[in-house]
Amino acid sequence: MRHVVFLRLLAVLGSGLSALSIHSEGMAAVIVETQEAARHTTTVEGEIIDPALYLREGRHGPDVEDLISQAAHAGQTLALLEEGTETVYLFLASESRENPNEFLYDHIGHRVSVTGFLYERGGLTGIVPTDILPLETEEPPQPPASQQDVVE
């Protein structure tokens, strides 16, 4: 009996897809596929949140800033709640040994614009921030007093 073994390695660069197929006459084919997470640069506007507090209780914003800060200092990875879509982006560090919250402490509970590398896999979305800018000041600017408001 003659067995013909065919080995094919297909690597499609750019899409991150690789497949290995092994075929033999009279045997089932074996296919192994891996796909790297999609990665691209984007800018997202939203609020820095504790994802556990948000998912469990729906709480976020300046009213829970102390709770978010305590969670971050206890090791909770923070996230960004996107305005409009309410998509939650987990903050990721660029290296596995780094703290993903390192540049977030000053922005906890506040609106920010985050630019970074976006990763998506298995229904999760994460961002490695390269730039974080506040979207609002702590106190909104006061309008100039008109002459009618001035009491002599």
N, C-alpha and C positions, 0 to 999 in steps of 0.2 A: 504494500500500500504506500502510495506516494503522498507525502505531506508537503504542502507548499506553505511556507510561512512568509507573510508579508508584514513588514514593519514600516509604519509611516509616522513621521513626526512633522507636525504642522505647527509652525509658530507664526502668528500674525502679530507683527509688532505694531504698536500704536493702540490697538484695541485691548492689549493685555490678555488676549485669549491664546491659550496653547492647548493642543490636543494630542493625545498619543493613542493610536489604534493598533492593535495586534490582531491579525487575522490568520487563521489556519483552516485548511480544508477540513470540514467535519467538526469544527470547534466554534464556539460562540466568540463574537468579537468583544474585546475589552476596550472601553473608552474612558479615559481620565481627562477631565477638563479642569482648568483653573482659570480664574479671571481676577485680575487685580482690580482694586477699587478705582472707580472713575475719579480723576483728579483734574480740576481746573481752577483758575483764579476767579474770584467773584467778590462783590461788595454787598453786604447785607445790613439793613438797618433794623434795630430792635433793642431789646432790653436784656441786660445780664440777669440771669435767674439761677436759682437752685432747682435743677430739673426734678429732683425728688419731691420737693415742696410743691412745685407746680403740678406734677402729675398726680400726686396724692390728694391735694387740697385745692388746686387751682389758684394758689396764692402767689403773687409777684408784686413788684413795685416798691416804691420808697417806704411803704408801711412795714415791709418785712425785710428791710435792708440789714438789720442786725441779725436776723435768723439766717439770711443768705451768707453773711460774713462768717458767722459761727460755723456753718456747714462747710464753707470753703476752707477755713483754718483747720477743721477736723478731717479734711481730706476729700470732701465731695468735689467732684469735677463740676464746674459751672457750665452753663449753656447760654445760648442766645435765643430769645423768643422773638421771631421775626414779626414785625408789624404787618398787619393786614392778613397774612396767611396763617399766623400762629404756628408756623413750623419751628420746631426745636432743633437747634444746631449744637451738638456737643463740642466744647472746646477741646482740641487735641494739641499736644505738645509736638514739636518737630522731631524730637527724639524720645524714645521710651523712658529714659531716665530723668526726664525733665518734668517740672510741675506745669500742667496746662493752665493753671490759674495765675501764674507768675505776673502777668501784665494786666490782670483783671481787677485786682483788689480796689483800686481807686474808682472803678466804674460800677461796682456792685449795686444793683437795683436801679440803675440809670439807663437812659437811652443812649445808644452809641451807633456809630457806623463802623463795621468791621470789614476789612479787606483781608483776604487770605486764600489759602488753598482749600478747596472744598472736596470732601471725600464722601462717597455714598456706597453702602453695601448692606444688603439684607434688610432694607427698610430703615436703616440708621443713617443719619447725616451728621458729619463732623466738619469742623473748620480749624485749620492751623492759622491763627491770625498773624498777619505781617504788618498790619496797621490798625489801630483802634483810635477813633476820634469821638469825643463827646458831641451829642447832638443838641444839648441844651445846657444853659448855665444853671447854677444852683438857685439863683434868684432871678426871675424875669425882670428885664429892664423896666423901670418905672417911667411912665409918660411925663414929659415936662409939665410943671405946674402952670396953669393958665393964670392970668391976672385976676380972674374971678375967684380962684381958689385961695388967693393970698388974702389973709386977714390982717388989717393994719391996726 
